[in-house]
Amino acid sequence: MEWVHDFGLWLRQLWAVWLMIIFLGIVVWVFWPRSKGKDLERHGRIPLDEEDEREPRDENSERTARDENRER
């Protein structure tokens, strides 16, 4: 069972390598070319859209803090 302890020590010494691999994996995942052009265009137009053109929301989601205080 001593080999397990030795292996654990060896892995702990490589923490910088593990962090670099994780960091590079995240960077590749973020910048990987995929079909995000349509989503980005749609999300970029949200502030410019008229209120009437947006999808209707559930009545419960538009409750304000004032309405909640009235119920108490």
VMD Tcl script that draws the C-alpha trace (Angstrom):
set ca {
  {0.00 0.00 0.00}
  {3.01 2.26 0.16}
  {2.88 2.69 -3.61}
  {-0.47 4.45 -3.26}
  {1.08 6.96 -0.87}
  {4.06 7.46 -3.19}
  {1.74 7.91 -6.17}
  {-0.26 10.52 -4.24}
  {2.91 12.45 -3.43}
  {3.95 12.33 -7.06}
  {0.55 13.68 -8.17}
  {0.69 16.51 -5.62}
  {4.02 17.64 -7.01}
  {2.43 18.13 -10.42}
  {-0.32 20.56 -9.28}
  {0.89 23.32 -11.60}
  {0.73 20.98 -14.58}
  {-2.81 19.89 -13.64}
  {-3.92 23.51 -13.29}
  {-2.39 24.42 -16.65}
  {-4.15 21.49 -18.34}
  {-7.48 22.51 -16.81}
  {-6.94 26.16 -17.81}
  {-6.06 25.28 -21.39}
  {-9.05 22.95 -21.59}
  {-11.37 25.75 -20.53}
  {-9.80 28.17 -23.03}
  {-10.17 25.65 -25.86}
  {-13.78 24.97 -24.87}
  {-14.63 28.68 -24.81}
  {-13.02 29.56 -28.13}
  {-13.82 26.35 -30.02}
  {-15.60 27.30 -33.26}
  {-19.19 26.21 -33.19}
  {-22.51 27.51 -34.37}
  {-22.85 30.24 -31.79}
  {-23.24 33.05 -34.31}
  {-27.03 32.86 -34.36}
  {-27.28 32.79 -30.57}
  {-24.88 35.69 -30.16}
  {-26.79 37.78 -32.70}
  {-30.12 37.02 -31.00}
  {-28.73 37.77 -27.54}
  {-27.12 40.98 -28.77}
  {-30.48 42.26 -30.01}
  {-32.26 41.77 -26.66}
  {-31.71 45.37 -25.43}
  {-32.96 46.74 -28.75}
  {-36.13 44.63 -28.97}
  {-39.43 46.20 -28.16}
  {-41.16 44.96 -25.01}
  {-44.13 43.70 -27.05}
  {-41.96 41.48 -29.24}
  {-40.57 39.49 -26.33}
  {-42.12 36.25 -25.26}
  {-44.82 36.65 -22.64}
  {-43.74 35.82 -19.14}
  {-45.55 33.90 -16.49}
  {-47.61 36.17 -14.24}
  {-45.88 34.79 -11.15}
  {-42.43 35.79 -12.43}
  {-43.37 39.49 -12.54}
  {-44.21 39.82 -8.87}
  {-42.43 42.67 -7.20}
  {-41.13 42.99 -3.67}
  {-43.99 45.38 -2.97}
  {-46.55 42.68 -3.89}
  {-44.80 40.16 -1.68}
  {-44.79 42.59 1.24}
  {-48.52 43.16 0.83}
  {-49.18 39.46 1.26}
  {-47.38 39.32 4.61}
}
mol new
graphics top color blue
foreach p $ca { graphics top sphere $p radius 0.5 }
foreach p [lrange $ca 0 end-1] q [lrange $ca 1 end] { graphics top cylinder $p $q radius 0.2 }
display resetview
